[in-house]
Amino acid sequence: MLIVDADAASVERQPQAGRLNCPSCTAVLAPWGHGRPREVRGDLGARLSVRPRRSRCSACGTTHVLLPQMMWPRRADTAEVIGAGLEIAAQGMGHRQVAAHPGLADGTVRGWIRRSRGRSEEVRRHFTVALVALADDPVMPDPSGTPLGDAV
């Protein structure tokens, strides 16, 4: 799965113009149908219907689902909903309290938090490098006291 532009028209144009490359072998990706329709939960309980574009590598034949930026792979909630939940969890709240805010299942939110805690150092490192690369005089955030808090 590849995360691409949020604009559906842009996602259609990119593989047709040969502007997307295969992450496996860097050859050009070509349009190749669509993924299955999915429903994702957005902010304030909104249900969004999405049918992501698929692409196929011209060299290795691998297929990829092109997900819009608002979606996270293998998640039924938008990035906005998950991010808000992780912000609350980073303040020290447990998964049940976090799940109560958007009205989601405890297990769903527990999965987000566990997965994020497991990769928090990698995420923090990635965004620290991005901050240094993008800012002339970067101001580093103060440590929050937890790995998840530092990542968020």
Secondary structure, 3 states (H helix, E strand, C coil): CEEECCCHHHHHHHHHCCCCECCCCCCEEEEEEECCCEEEECHHHCEEEECCEEEEECCCCCEEEEEECCECCCCCEEHHHHHHHHHHHHCCCCHHHHHHCCCCCHHHHHHHHHHHHHHHHHHHHHHHHHHHHHCCCCCCCCCCCCHHHHHC
